[in-house]
C-alpha cells in the first residue's frame, strides 16, 4: 500500500496533508504521481546533507519529474492532459530546491502521521499468537534515534537536511531504511497484514450472503414472470445487483492495497537476501510469514473470482461492461499473484566457477492453495546475460519454452527439477542440488571492461494451469559473475559486493550506481570484513580505510573506479585487491588473534611509529599492522633497545604455511608488550596476549635429535628495517671462549637464577661481555644473549658497565 493510500484511510490526516500541499499548489501533483514521488524520494541512494548536495539532488529530481509528467500526457483523458500542462508550468516557475524540499518534508510529515496512527491503533493491544511470525527482533540503526529522525522542520530551508545521519545497518526487523529522508519508514508487521486480509475476507463474506439471496430472488422472478409485481421485483433485483457490484469493487480495491503491501514486504526480503550475500544478518524464516500472506490473498481473490462469475449469471440486462471489466481485473490479479509468488529462496553462488558443482532452489509461495502441488510442474533453468535479463524484466517478455533454448548464454548440467510439496511446513519448492556450468558465452567487451565485470543471472521458469488457463512463471537469481580461474576471484567479488550493497530494490537488471558516499561504503566494508573474520572494524580502522581510498582531491563520494579499478598511489594494485587479500589472510591464518583483538591491522606506518614512541612501556612494545606495500602481508613494528621503532619485513600466507604468526612472535624476545588495538585498553604482556595461540612443543621421537624452526631478526643495513627469518635449530655444540659457555651464562642470568656469589656473577658478566664484543655479527646466539642482558641488567648491577660499553662500541647496533 502506498504511503498516500495509508494517509487517505484516515480522514483527518488526508485533510491535513491536502491543506499542506494545496498551499503551494502541489496537491494535484501529489495525487497524480503518488507512488512515483514516494519511490523516487525514499529510494535516493545519496542522502543530501549539504546545500550543494541538496541542489544537485533537487535538480535531478526536477528533471525526472518533468519527464514523468510529459510521459503522462499520452493518456486519453483530455482533462488530465490539460492538468499535466499546468503542472509542468508550475514546476518551471518553482525553484528546484524549494519544490524537492517541500515534497520531501511532506513525505516526512506523512510518515510521522502514519506512525502516530499505527501506535494509537495498537496501543494497549497484545500481539496475537502467530506460529508463522518470526519477525520480532528489535531494529538496529545507525547514528540517530528514529524519534529524533522524525523531528524535522516544516520549513523549506535547505538546512532541513543538516540533521540527517547515515543509517548504517537496518535489518529487516522493524523498519524500512529511507536514507533520502534520513529516517526509518514505519513497517507494518506481517501479522497485522494477515489480520487485515482476514478482516477483509470476513467483510466479503457478507457480500457472498447477499449474492446467494440475489440468485435466489432471480430464480423466483424467472418462475413468476406473469406476476403483477414482476416489474417491481425486476427493478429491485437491478438495485441489489448494483449494490453487490459496488461492494465487490470496493473489496477488490482493498485486495489491491493489501497485495501491494505484501509485494513490498517480499521486495524488502529479496533486498535483505542480497545484503546477506555480503554477510549482513538475514532472517530467512520471515519468508514463511510472507507465504502465509500470499496464501490468504489467494483465498481472497479466489472467493472474489467465484462471486463475480456468480453475479454474471444473474443476467438482467443485455450487456454489463462494468462487470465484465471487473472480471478481467480479478482474473489478471490472480494471475499476477501466482506469478509474483515464484522466487529464488536459495541463491546460487554469486561468484561461479565453470565445471564446479553448485546448488540453488526456487519456491512458490502459494503452497497448496491452487492445487498445483497435486500435479507438480518441472522447473527449468538457464543462464542469461545482463542484456537478456533486461529484456525479460523491462519488456515483460512472455516465457516461450520453445524459444528459451536459444536464449541461454551457457550450458548448465542437471538444470531441471520437479517441484515438491512438504505437508508439514507447506513449502512448495524445487531444489537444484547438483548443477554445473560447463560453458559460458560472453558478450563483447567495451573499453576497460573485463570478464569479472560481466554479470549473469540464473533464469528459472515453468508452466502450469490455473482455472483452465495456462500460466508461465519465471524468476531471476541475484547477479552472478562467471570465472574460469581462481585468480579472477578478487575482482569478481568486487563486482558482487558493490552490487549487493548498493542496488535498489526495484531496478532494471543489473543497473547500479557508479559512486556512493563514504558512509554507505563504510557500512558495506564493515559488514563484509566482519562477517568474514568474526570481528567488526573499529572507527579508527574505518578512518584509515577512508584515507587510503582518497586521492588528491578529497570528496565525500567514492567511485567504482577508486574502489577497484584505479591502482593505489605508488602501488601496482587497487584498494579492493589490497582489502580482499588482507581479509583472506586474516580468515585463513590469523582468525583467532584478530577476534581476540591482538592485531591492530589497519594503521599506517607513521601513526604506528608515533603510537609506539608514546607507549608507557617503551622498549619491547610492539603492534601488528597490515602491510601497505605487499598484498596480504602483516608486519610487526616494535620499540628496539635504543628506543627507536623498527619495522619487520611483512609476512604473507606463504610464510605462515611454514610457521604460524603466534610462534613467530614467541621466538622474538625483543617483543615484550603488545600495544592495545583498543585506545581505551592497556598494553598486555606478549605471552598473555598470544599464549593460547602458541603451538605445543612436542617431545622428539626416541632415538632422534629434535629439530625446530625458529625466527630471528637479521640486520638490513643501517636504516632500522629488519627481516624476520626462520632458522632451523637442532642439537648445537657449545661455542667455547676459553672456559666460558654462552649457554651457561644465559642460564645464569635467567629471570630466576640460581644462588651464586657476587664474584661469580662478575666473572660471568665479564666473560659474557668479552664474547659479545669478539663474536662475528651473524652469530646466532648474539640475539639471545643481548636480550638476556637487557632483562637481567636490573638484577645484576655488574652488567651495567658492560652493557653500555657494548652499546657504545657499536657491536649491538650491528646485531
Buried (B, 14 or more C-beta within 10 A) or exposed (E): BBBBBBBBEBEEBBEBBBEBBEEBEBBBBBEBBBEBBBBBBBBBBBBBBEBEBBBBBBEBBBEEBBEBBEEBEEEEEEEBEEBBEEBBEBBEEBEBBBBBBBBBBBBBBBBBBBBBBBEEEEEEEEEEEBEBBBBEEEBBBBEBEBEEBBEBBEEBBBEBBBBBBBBBBBBBBBBBBBBBBBBBBBBBBBBBBBBBBEEBBEEBEEBBEBBEEBEEBBEEBEEEEEEEEEEEBEEBBEEBBEEBBEBBBBBBEBBBBBBBBBBBBBBBBBBBBBBBBBBBBBBEEBBBBBBBBBBBBBBBBBBBBBBBEBBBEBEBEEEBEEBEEBBEBBBEBBBEBBEBBBBBBBBBBBBBBBEEEBBBBBBBBBBEBBEBBEEBBEBBBBBBBBEBBBBBBEEEBEBEEEEBEEBBBBBBEEBEBEBEBEEEEBBBBBBBEEBBBEEBEEBEEEEEEEBBBBBBBBBBBBBBEBEEEEBEBBBBBBBBBBBEEEEBBBBBBBBBBBBBBBBBBEEEBBEBBEBBBBBBBBBBBBBBBBBBBEBEBBEBBBBBBBEBBBEEEEEEBBBBEBBBBEEBEEBEBBBBBBBBBBBBBBBEBBBEBBEBBBBBBBBBBEBBBEBBEEBEBBBBBBBBBBBBBBBBBBBBBBBBBEEEBBBBBBBBBEBBEEBBBBBBBBBBBBBBBBBBBEEEEEBBEBBEBBEEBEEEEEEEEEEEEEEBEBBBBBBBEEEEEBBBEBEEBEEEEEBEEEEBBBEEBBEBBEEEEEEEEEEEBBBBBBBBBBBBBEBEEEBEBBBBBBBBBBBBBEEBEBBEEBBEBBBEEEBBBEB
